Each structure stands twice: as structure tokens, then as C-alpha cells.
Amino acid sequence: MEAEPEHQLNVIFLPYPAPGHMIPMVDTARLFAKHGVSVTIITTPANAFTFQKAIDTDFNSGYHITTRLLPFPAAELGLPQGLENAKDATTLEIIGKMRLGILMIKDQIELLFQELQPDCLVTDMLLPWTVESADKLGIPRLYYYSSSYFSICATRTILKYKPHQKLVSDTHRFTIPDFPHNIEMTPLQLPNWLRTESSVTEFFEAVFESESRSYGSLFNNFHELEGDYEQLYKSTVGKSWSVGPVSTWVNKDDERKTNRGHSEDLAREPEWLNWLNSKQNESVLYVSFGSLTRFSHSQLVELAHGLEQSGHSFIWVIRKNEETEKGDSFVQEFEEKMKESKKGYIIWNWAPQLLILDHPATGGFLTHCGWNSILESVSAGLPMITWPIYSEQFFNEKLIAEVLKIGVPVGAKENKWVGVEDCADVGREEIAKAVVHLMGKEESIEMRSRTRKLSDAAKKSIEEGGSSYSNLMQLLDELKSLKITRALHRQSK
């Protein structure tokens, strides 16, 4: 879709270097380019490496999309060269250093903004200073939020009313105020910064202030998924556009769907695919906890036994980390045992999630409730076992299990950065019980039916005339009108 050069929108995307933030933003940038926008993604070399192949393919297909790279100051921060993404951080201290690193290259980023003279900035929520950058340029800033409307509304409401502070203990329940549904939580399920005030609380207050001052917000979402909370957001915060599920949309003409967020090619017939092909339809549980979760040894043991005790087949993605590399032989022995029984299959470090979820043998997803994973599961029509770990994931669990009723909670009780201590929060019995509930056909009939309906709605939303398609077209028209108005204003001076 070609646009006249003088009328062509020029939009900069600035992602935050963590997979859950970066993957949907890059997909959204590619969508903009596929609808006639000239797009520049600003990032650092190691981050660009994970998605550059997709950008090159789009560019070679005639779309106006490029990346501009800025060196990341790893050495000055005492970080190893190439450590530029939260998925490679092993401690909260390293995450903090990475955030400092972004601030250290802020001036260079702003010089690029000046050089490229964009018509709009689309920047991650965790880069609140960019609202000032947009003001200086006299252009709109779109605040990019890579999770659910439910989670952002819950966070803002709890920050405002502090209902959890009136309780006797951290395990007592409170109700989220002003919500369309009756949702109860405990203080332990809240992120640390929301539970107890700290410097991180101040940072998020700045984030929400920048959100209120932005032109509007972009969500990787679709109206039919959580319309009540989209409406709540619009009435309490401001304008927003739901343009998802972006992964399904940008990959819809790509049969391979393989390398999203990854730079390696797949082998022609990988072993995991042969294993999945040997299984009956909807008989396998896919188990993955995203890029940042690092379980302790004790929790890995409980999870392995829980999966085995359930009696159902599973394909489990495990990240190699200190626990699995310091001579801990348990997981390796478990892997051998599963190979012999053919009941389970372990993939180390990275898996082509979209391909596995779309495989006919896959019947459910045990997930950490990261928003990308939830949307991919919904798009594939798969119900979930919810095991939130940290951040806004406990809010997402409430949405999945209690509002949409397409998930079974495993019983996670505390929101925390995992791997800090060697303990197990969820036992094998609870895990096995949740797997049996989800994978047993009788128990999950209604859940499967609801998920399939949402899957159909997701696919329709990105077709011409669908809710997300219409939202994107409306947003692009609005940005073009603003560009023309600014040009006329300059001419009249």
C-alpha cells in the first residue's frame, strides 16, 4: 500500500529491551509499515539481531521499514558485552543497570528523533521521558502497553485507593474497587512496588503520568476479548486503540511462523515435531514460562513430578540457567525418563511457540500469564493452566480464570522475582490436579468452547472490517490529519 511521499506518515518505534515488550512492538511496527507508513525502529545491536531478519524481509518486499542502532553502554555499567535485554539478566540489580543504560543513551536517542523528524513517536510505557521528547518535536506520542486492559485498570485503581493497606495480613483478601466484575486478591499477589511504596513506585507514578499526557495508548488487544475493561480504560484514562493480536496479524500470510523473537533457523524436521506428530489431537499440554522466569531447583522438581503424575503428555520448554547448569542432574535424568516413556518432551531454552500452539496435537497451555502467551493461546483456541509469577501476571490470571473463564489456576500465591531462594511455591499435587482438570475432556468442554469462540473473534478482528483492523485504519487516518494540520500551521506562520 503505497503512500505519496509528502503525505506518507513517518513513525518512530522505541521498544523496551525485554521480550514481552519488544516482540509485540516490533510486530506492531511491521503492521504500520504494511499499511503504508514509513517506520524506523530504534534499538541496540544485540536486540536488533533477534528481529532483523523479519525487518529485512519486509523491506525487500517493498515496505518502508528500517532499524537504527545505538551502541549500548554495557562496559560503563560493568555488564558483559552484548547483555542488552532483560531476558539475559539474572538479577534485579542487572535489570536496574539496564534501565540506567537506556537513560545513558537518552540524548543520542533524542538526537535521532531530531534527525528523523517523525510525525509520531510510539514508545514503550517504561520510557516515560519520551512524552517530553514528543512535546519538543510538537508531535503525538503513543504510549505502548503490552499487556491487558484489565491489568492496567487494576494497577491504577489499586494505586489510587490502596485497598490492600486496610488489611490485617498479606493473605487476607480485598476487592478491586470500581470494577465491572467482583475480583478479590491478596496483597501477596500484587507486584512489590504496588504492595509497598518504594523508589520503583515513584517510577511507575511517572509512567502513569506520562500515559495521561500522551496522545493516546496502543494495545496489543482486540475489543471482543475484554471490551468491559477497554471501556473502563477509555472512561478513566483516555484514548486507546486495540490493534491486536499483532502476532497473528503480522504472521497471517506466513506459514512458517517460526522465528519470532529468535534469530536461528529451524531444522527441516525437528525432533519435537516428529514427537508431536505421533500424538493424538488435543492430547498434549504445552508448558512454557516465558523468557524471564527462572525456577529454583525445588520448584523444577515439583513441576516435573506434577506433570508426570497427571498422566497426560506434555512438551516443556526449560531455560538453561545456574540451577540446570551447576551439575544438577535431576532435569537431565527426568528428560531421559520421559524419552523412554514417550510421555514428555523437553525443549531447552527456546521453542517456536506459535507452531507448537497451532499443532493439532496440542490441547492446552500451562503459562506464566505473560500477555503475548495469553493472546497466542487464545488465537490458537487453547484453554490455559495459569501460573503467574511476577509483575502484572496475577491480574492477567484473574482475567483468564474468572472473567473469561478459559483457564484453570494452579494455585500460585505470591508475586515475586523467582529463583531467589530454593523453595517451591506450588506443589506437585496441585500441578497434577490442574493438568487433569484442563486436559480431561469432560471437565473442560465449556472452557474449550469459550476459547474457540474467542479464537474466531481474534481472527475476525484483524480482517478488513474487523474491530482491530478498523482501529488501525482510524488511527492512521487521525495521524495523517494531524500531520496535514501541522504542515498548514507551519505554512501560515
SVG drawing of the C-alpha trace seen along z (x, -y; Angstrom):
<svg xmlns="http://www.w3.org/2000/svg" viewBox="-20 -34 54 80">
<polyline fill="none" stroke="black" stroke-width="0.4" points="0.0,0.0 2.0,-3.0 1.5,-6.5 2.5,-9.7 5.9,-10.7 4.7,-14.0 1.6,-12.5 3.4,-9.4 3.4,-9.1 6.9,-8.8 6.7,-7.0 9.4,-6.0 9.0,-3.0 11.2,-2.8 10.8,0.6 11.9,1.5 14.5,4.3 12.5,7.2 10.8,9.9 7.3,9.3 7.6,5.6 9.8,5.8 8.1,8.6 4.6,7.1 6.0,3.6 8.2,4.9 5.1,6.7 3.1,3.5 5.8,1.5 5.7,4.1 1.9,3.7 2.2,0.0 4.7,0.5 2.5,3.0 -0.2,0.3 1.9,-2.4 3.7,-4.0 7.5,-4.8 8.7,-3.1 12.0,-3.4 12.7,-1.1 15.4,-2.5 17.3,0.2 20.7,1.6 22.7,4.2 22.0,7.3 18.3,6.5 18.1,5.8 19.7,9.2 16.6,11.0 14.2,9.5 16.4,8.0 15.6,10.9 11.9,10.1 12.6,6.4 14.9,7.2 12.2,9.4 9.6,6.7 12.0,4.1 12.8,6.4 9.1,6.8 8.8,3.1 7.7,1.8 9.3,-1.3 10.8,0.1 14.4,-0.2 16.2,0.1 18.6,-2.5 21.1,-1.1 22.7,-2.8 25.5,-1.2 24.5,-0.1 26.9,-1.3 27.5,2.2 31.2,1.7 30.4,-1.6 27.7,0.3 30.0,3.2 27.9,5.6 29.2,8.2 29.3,7.0 26.0,8.0 23.9,8.1 21.2,5.7 18.0,7.5 16.1,8.3 15.9,12.0 19.7,12.2 19.6,10.6 20.0,13.0 19.3,10.5 17.1,7.5 20.3,5.5 21.2,6.2 17.7,5.2 18.3,1.9 21.6,1.4 19.9,2.0 17.3,-0.7 20.2,-3.1 21.9,-2.1 18.8,-3.3 18.9,-6.6 22.6,-7.0 21.8,-6.9 18.7,-9.1 20.5,-12.1 21.6,-10.0 18.0,-8.7 16.7,-12.3 19.3,-13.4 17.9,-10.6 14.4,-11.9 15.5,-15.3 17.3,-13.9 14.4,-11.7 11.7,-14.4 8.9,-11.8 5.2,-12.6 4.6,-10.4 6.5,-8.5 5.3,-5.1 7.3,-4.3 7.1,-1.7 5.3,-2.5 8.6,-2.1 10.2,-5.1 8.1,-7.9 10.6,-10.6 9.6,-10.2 6.4,-12.2 8.7,-15.3 10.6,-14.3 7.4,-14.3 6.4,-17.7 9.7,-19.2 9.0,-18.0 5.4,-19.1 4.2,-15.6 1.9,-13.0 3.4,-10.3 1.5,-7.0 2.0,-5.1 2.6,-1.4 1.2,1.0 2.0,4.7 -0.5,6.3 -4.2,6.4 -6.7,3.5 -7.7,5.4 -4.1,5.3 -3.6,1.6 -7.0,0.7 -6.4,2.8 -2.9,1.3 -4.2,-2.3 -7.2,-1.6 -5.2,0.1 -2.6,-2.7 -5.4,-5.3 -7.5,-3.6 -4.9,-1.4 -7.5,1.2 -4.8,3.7 -3.4,1.3 -6.5,1.7 -5.9,5.5 -4.6,7.3 -2.3,9.6 -0.9,10.1 -3.0,13.2 -6.4,11.5 -8.5,10.6 -9.5,7.3 -11.9,6.4 -10.6,4.2 -12.7,1.0 -14.8,-0.3 -14.5,2.8 -17.2,4.4 -16.6,7.8 -16.2,8.7 -12.4,9.5 -10.7,10.5 -7.0,10.6 -4.5,10.7 -1.6,8.2 0.9,11.0 -0.4,11.3 0.5,7.6 3.9,6.5 6.2,5.5 6.2,1.8 2.4,1.7 2.3,3.6 4.8,1.4 5.9,-2.1 9.4,-2.4 11.5,-4.3 10.0,-1.8 6.5,-3.1 7.7,-6.6 9.0,-5.4 5.6,-3.9 3.8,-7.0 5.9,-8.9 4.9,-6.2 1.2,-6.7 1.6,-10.5 3.3,-10.2 0.4,-7.9 -2.1,-10.6 -0.1,-13.2 0.3,-11.1 -1.9,-11.5 -3.3,-8.0 -2.4,-4.4 -1.8,-1.5 -2.8,2.0 -1.9,5.4 -5.5,6.5 -8.9,6.9 -12.3,5.4 -14.1,8.8 -11.6,10.1 -12.1,7.5 -14.5,4.9 -15.6,4.0 -12.1,3.1 -11.3,1.3 -14.4,-0.8 -13.2,-1.3 -9.8,-2.4 -11.2,-4.9 -13.5,-6.4 -10.8,-6.7 -7.5,-7.2 -8.1,-8.4 -8.0,-7.4 -6.8,-4.0 -6.6,-1.8 -6.7,2.0 -4.8,3.3 -4.2,7.0 -3.5,9.7 -0.5,8.3 1.4,11.6 -1.5,13.4 -2.0,10.4 1.6,9.9 2.2,13.6 -1.1,14.5 0.4,14.8 3.5,16.6 3.0,20.3 6.3,20.8 5.6,18.6 8.9,19.8 11.5,17.3 9.5,14.6 11.9,13.2 14.6,15.5 17.5,15.5 18.1,19.1 16.6,21.2 14.7,24.3 15.9,27.7 13.8,29.1 12.0,31.8 12.8,31.1 12.6,33.9 9.9,32.2 7.7,32.0 8.1,35.7 7.2,36.3 4.1,34.1 3.0,35.7 2.9,39.1 0.3,37.8 -3.5,37.8 -5.3,34.5 -5.6,32.2 -3.7,34.7 -0.5,32.7 0.0,29.9 2.5,27.2 4.4,25.9 6.4,22.6 7.1,19.8 8.4,17.1 11.9,15.6 12.4,14.2 11.2,16.9 13.9,18.9 12.6,21.6 14.6,22.9 15.7,26.5 12.9,27.4 10.2,25.9 11.6,27.6 11.4,31.0 7.7,30.3 6.8,29.3 8.4,32.4 6.7,34.7 3.3,32.9 3.4,33.3 4.4,36.9 1.7,37.7 -1.0,36.1 -0.7,39.0 -1.0,36.6 1.6,36.0 3.5,32.7 6.1,30.7 8.0,28.5 10.4,25.6 13.1,25.2 15.6,22.3 19.1,23.3 20.3,21.3 22.5,21.6 20.3,24.3 20.3,26.6 24.0,26.0 25.7,26.4 25.8,30.2 22.1,30.5 21.4,33.8 17.7,34.1 16.2,32.5 18.6,34.4 17.6,37.7 13.9,36.7 14.4,35.9 15.9,39.4 13.0,41.0 10.4,39.1 12.2,40.1 11.8,43.7 8.2,43.4 7.4,41.1 5.1,39.2 7.0,36.0 9.4,34.0 11.8,31.3 13.0,28.4 15.9,26.4 16.0,22.6 13.8,21.6 10.8,23.1 8.8,22.0 5.8,21.3 3.4,20.3 4.0,23.5 3.5,25.7 0.3,23.9 -1.1,24.3 -0.3,28.0 -3.4,30.3 -1.9,32.5 -1.6,29.5 -4.7,29.3 -3.7,26.8 -1.0,24.4 0.5,24.1 1.6,20.5 3.1,17.8 0.3,15.4 2.5,13.2 0.2,11.3 1.9,12.4 1.5,16.1 -2.2,15.5 -3.0,13.9 -1.2,16.6 -3.1,19.3 -6.4,17.5 -5.7,17.1 -4.9,20.9 -8.2,21.6 -6.4,23.3 -7.5,23.1 -4.8,22.5 -3.5,23.5 -2.5,20.2 0.7,20.0 1.5,16.3 5.0,15.5 5.6,11.7 4.6,8.2 1.0,7.9 0.7,11.7 -1.6,12.2 -4.0,9.7 -4.0,11.5 -4.7,14.7 -7.9,13.2 -9.0,12.1 -8.4,15.5 -9.8,17.7 -12.6,15.5 -13.8,13.1 -13.2,15.0 -13.4,18.4 -10.9,20.0 -8.2,21.1 -7.6,23.2 -5.4,21.6 -2.6,23.8 -2.6,22.1 0.3,19.6 0.1,17.4 3.0,14.9 4.2,12.3 8.0,12.4 11.0,12.5 11.7,16.2 14.9,18.1 15.9,16.0 15.6,18.9 15.4,22.6 11.8,23.2 8.7,24.5 5.6,22.3 3.3,24.8 3.4,28.5 3.2,31.5 -0.4,32.4 -1.8,29.0 0.0,29.2 -1.2,32.7 -4.8,31.7 -4.8,28.6 -3.4,30.6 -6.1,33.4 -8.8,30.7 -7.7,28.9 -6.8,32.0 -9.7,34.2 -12.2,33.7 -15.3,33.8 -14.2,31.1 -13.0,28.6 -15.8,28.8 -17.3,25.4 -13.8,23.8 -12.8,25.1 -16.0,23.9 -15.4,20.4 -11.8,20.3 -12.7,21.4 -15.3,18.5 -12.6,16.0 -10.2,17.5 -12.7,16.9 -13.3,13.4 -9.5,12.8 -9.2,13.9 -12.2,11.7 -10.9,8.7 -7.8,8.4 -9.7,8.9 -11.0,5.9 -14.0,4.5 -12.9,6.2 -12.5,4.2 -8.7,4.2 -8.4,3.5 -10.8,0.6 -9.0,-0.8 -5.6,-0.7 -7.1,-2.4 -8.8,-5.1 -5.6,-5.8 -3.5,-6.1 -6.1,-8.5 -6.1,-10.6 -2.2,-10.8 -2.3,-11.8 -4.8,-14.6 -2.6,-15.8 0.4,-15.8 -1.5,-17.9 -2.7,-20.3 0.8,-20.8 2.1,-21.4 -0.6,-24.0 0.1,-25.7 3.8,-26.0 3.0,-27.4 0.7,-30.1 3.4,-31.3"/>
</svg>
